[in-house]
Structure formats: C-alpha cells, structure tokens
Amino acid sequence: EIEEQLISAAAEQIDKKDCSQLIEFLKPDFAVRTFTEWARAKFDIKLDVGEVASLNASQIRQQLGEETAAKYKQREIEYPVEFAMNMVYGPGGPNVYAFEALADWANKKYNAGLSVEQIQNVKPRALHKQLVELSESFNNGELDRELADKVAQLNTAELAKWANERFEASLTEDDLAGVPERKEKLSELAREFLRKELSDLEKYVLVQVYDSTWKDHLYSMDHLKDSIWMRSWAERDPKTEYKREGYRMFEEMLENIEDRVTDIIFKVHLEAGARAQSIWNVSRTAHDEVGQFAMAEQQRAAAQAPQGEPKVKQIRLEQPKVGRNAPCPCGSGKKYKKCCGKTA
C-alpha cells in the first residue's frame, strides 16, 4: 500500500512538470549528435551524423583520430602565419614599424621574396592567403626538396654553415658526419623550424596547465591528509588508504592535464609583441578558517584528546564564614548564634 501511494504521488508530480524538452533524449540519434557536437567544440571538427551512426566504436575512434591529426596538421600550417601577421595587424590596427620584420620573417622561412612595399600595398586577407599557401607548400615537400638539393651540392662544412643560417641552428661538422644521420638531422631541424611558433605555444600551454593542475593536486592532497584519519573508524589503515587515494588522485590529475590541453591547444593564440598572459584563470580561493576540513581537524583533536573525568573546581565562598560566637555581621551587637545565626 505504501509503495502504491509513493508511485501515485511520484506520477502526480511528474504530470505537473513540463517534460517536453526531454523528448530530445529519446530520439534515436541523440548519442550520435551529442558526440559530434563534442568533437566540434573540443577539436573544431565537423563530423557527419549519418556517417558516424553507421560506424562501430573502433571505426569511430579511428575516424576521430584521423580527423584530429589532419586538423592539427592544418594548424601547424596556419598558426605560424597567424602569429607573424599579428605582429603587424594587431587589435590596435596596422603597425607600420613591423612590416619590415614580417617581410624578413616570410623571406627567411618560406623564401617568399616579399618587400616591405609589397606587404604594405596588399590587403591583409590576400597576404594571409599567400603566406598560408607558401607554408602549406613547404610543409608538404618543398623544404624537403631544398634539403635534398643542398645535401647533394654542399660538403659537410658548407652544409653545416648553410643549415645554421637557414634554420637558426648551431650544428657542427661532427653532427653531419654520417650520411643517413645527416638527412635525418636536417629533416628534424627543418620540421622544427617550420613549426617554431606552434612549438612555443605548445610549451607555454603545457607549462600553464601543469602549473595550475599541480597546485590543485597539492591542495587536494592537503585536504586528503586532513581527513584520511577518519578511515580508521571503518577499521582501515589511514596510511594505506592515503597511499591508495593519493595514487588515484595523481592518475586523475594526469587525465585532467590531457583533457585541458586538448581543450585549448586547437583554439588558443599567443599575441606577438605583448606579454603573455595566463590562459587559465587560476582560482585564488580564500578558504574559511573553520571550513569543512578545519572542522574535521577540530574533531580529530577532540577525539585524540585524553579522555577522563572532568576536573572539579574548588568551591570558594565569596564572603568569609562567620563563627558562632563572633559578633553578628548585621551590627546588632549580639553574638551570631543568638542573632542571625538562629535561622542559618
């Protein structure tokens, strides 16, 4: 009977609520649409709902990996250009003093052959398109062909000198002594030279995320240390529990780092010529002295205090005791026992 009353009351409350919006959760493609929206928000990848619905889990994982790799490869091509152009076309408008720096950068990185006058006379959108095309060309084999020509034409000393000037490196002849190692070393330098701006961004993001996440982890470990003693009430060793929980929290921290880095690395930009600001609003919470864990500390101190009978304070009279044969304090002149002491 009680169960029937509860079911009836619950159904009555449900009927009073507007549940029309819950129809979205009942649609067959809800899970697929949610997944595609997540991929778009996190990686800026557009997946077709119908195509994803026809794939199994392993195929979806493979497609997402391929799409993500292609998206990041495109970012390697576009981001250096965006960063360099931001030196000239920033939020405050064109910086006429940076046109020469942009021309030097484009000529050195892509052999663009641009002059300051050409950059000044072209529209920013057209210049961006031109530089992105050059970046794509060099990332897709143009720089490798340049390397192959130099390796075939120059001896070891000349090749080291050329590579140092071309890629802003510090190679010696010994670094290029072996033929297979020589090509591998130069290819590595070339790839890093092309994506230098993105590498700087990656380092900055990692430092910021590791710093803020590590601080949060240390704060959580302090809370765990303050409260782990309560596990002894369940007949568990607090030290063992502390190690187990600490390891679990450390693993969660690493997963959190991966999640936070991938959340922003596809979207964030560093402004050239400005002091880099933290991309995370690190919380600076002022915790109350008598908060949850401070209260637990007080409870622990009270529980660990020696238990015993409370000490009884000695009873002291506020006025001295009057003897029976002493004069009565009322001032009658009689003895206390024959005056006020009769009723005491």
Secondary structure, 3 states (H helix, E strand, C coil): CHHHHHHHHHHHHHHHCCCHHHHHHHCCCHHHHHHHHHHHHHHCCCCCHHHHHCCCHHHHHHHHHHHHHHHHHHHHHHHHHHHHHHHHEECCEECHHHHHHHHHHHHHHHCCCCCHHHHHHCCHHHHHHHHHHHHHHHHHHHHHHHHHHHHHHCCHHHHHHHHHHHHCCCCCCHHHCCHHHHHHHHHHHHHHHHCHHHHHHHHHHHHHHHHHHHHHHHHHHHHHHHHHHHHHHHCCCHHHHHHHHHHHHHHHHHHHHHHHHHHHCCCCCCCCCCCCCCCCCCCCCCCCCCCHHHHHHHHHHHHHCCCCCCCCCCCCCCCCCCCCCCECCCCCCCEHHHCHHHHC
